[in-house]
Amino acid sequence: MIEFILNNKHIKTAEHNGITLLDFIRDNQQLKGTKIGCREGDCGACTVLIGTLQENKIVNYQSITSCISPLGNAQGKHIVTVDGTNLQDKLTTAQQAMTDNYATQCGFCTPGFVVSLTGLALKNTFISYGDGLNAISGNICRCTGYKSIEKATKNVIDSLQKKDTSNPIKWLVENNYIPKYFATIPERLTAIISENKSTKNSNYVAGGTDLYVRNADKLAEENINLLTANNELTGISFYKDNCAIGALATVTDLMYNNAMQVYFPEIQSFLKLVSSEQIRNMATLAGNFVNASPIGDMTILFLALNCNITIKNADDKLRTIALKDFYTSYKIYDLQKNEIIVNIAFEVPDSSHHFNFEKVSKRTHLDIASVNSAINIKTSGNTIENVHLAVGGVAPIPKYLHKTSAFLVNKEVNIEVLKEANLVMQKEIAPISDVRGSSDYKRLLARQLFFAHFTKLFPKKISLTELVA
């Protein structure tokens, strides 16, 4: 039995936990405001909010794409569709902003935008215009002209500057952002007892952002083991010089973790290049690893951190291996049946380390990389003491560059060394031509991103003009 609150309705259902949340909303509950679009999490037409009760009895709302989210992940949560944002006899502030700016034409995408903007209003932090653009980055409109939607977002952002942060729900209700029933949700969620049900010898599913793109129909019928109910796999902790991250930590968890921002000041700008806000709210770190895409953004980033992963089998036995040794060939990796990743750990960088992430894709947001790259380099003066370099899109696996990294150790940071290192790298990679570019183009991108790391991290020593001369 799955129990949660859908808008203002208490739900108890025996529906299969593997069907998509979208199908339950539309077919079981007949809430047709949530649209079916791409069924791949790309268009945002199916956007809903998922509210999770925190220890302080405040509900944290995040936007997700319901077309690739299993129904079982709604257990104990508050799910809000566009229907659940409606007020009686008047438009909400988000709906009015869309209307005032003529930000809708056919209207198909509009519910997703309204839900994303409502989720933005429910955030408990200061909200900037940039936050607003991020909030709708996973919503696509094909007929209106996006500028009118951005203007609507600006209207919402401007009005939110007056929000009473001491009692935000009350203020949002009084200012027509959300209906009154939102104030009752924390108490109602408290009464729902979340069950951590585990079934062995079944399909493991976390956020579902990869599996449900490829296998939604199959997972709707087979037994699945929903890992998101396992609190032991969550959290980000620091102890002395080490960081440990639970396998279920999402990209959003990493983006807004205060300690991560201290060690990696640019982490938010790096991770904004990863998919969209809806997907970042769902996608787990370990899920990206086992997806095993040769251009997985998080995999490339953590390869450069030289992290280790801890793996547990059905008998709770643990083993630890380096992520750079995890992949053997295309979509093949060192994970046996009934094993799961439980933990990711790495040594946190100190002031002698320099870290950077670069990505080239056809569009800035919500796109798969043509080539991506990350580097973690430790220097002493002008000498490289240690380096971990990874490049995606240039091999059948997420590529840790063993030979190139080894070549750079004990070398000085100068143009001649980088040009020689590029020659080593070009022999180490083997890109193929596909829809994201020719092999020659990818070789060029790998070179340019490699050079970009150094021009960004060592601008006084390395000039891009001289490098490419």
Buried (B, 14 or more C-beta within 10 A) or exposed (E): EBBBBBBBEEBEBEBBBBBBBBBBBBEBBEBBBBBBBBBBBBBBBBBBBBBEBEEEEBBEBBBBBBBBBBBBBBBBBBBBBBBBBBBEEEBBBBBBBBEEBEBBBEEBBBBBBBBBBBBBBBBBEEBEEEBBBBBBBBBBBEEBEBEBBBBBBBBBBEBBEEBEEEEBBEBBBEBBBBBEBBBEBBEBBEEBEBEEEEEEEBBBBBBBBBBBBEBBEEBBEEEBBBBBBBEEBBBBEBEEEEBBBBBBBBBBBBBBBEEBBEBBEEBBEBBBBBBBBBBBBBBBBBBBBBBBBBBBBBBBBBBBBBBBBBBBBEEEEEEEBEBBEBBEEEEEBEBEEBBBBBBBBBBBBEEEBBBBBBBBBEEEBBBBBBBBBBBBBBBEEEEBBBBBBBBBBBBBBBBBBEEBBEBBEEBEBBBEBBBEBBEBBBEBBEBBEEEBBEBEBBBBBBBBBBBBBBBBBBEEEBEBEEBEE
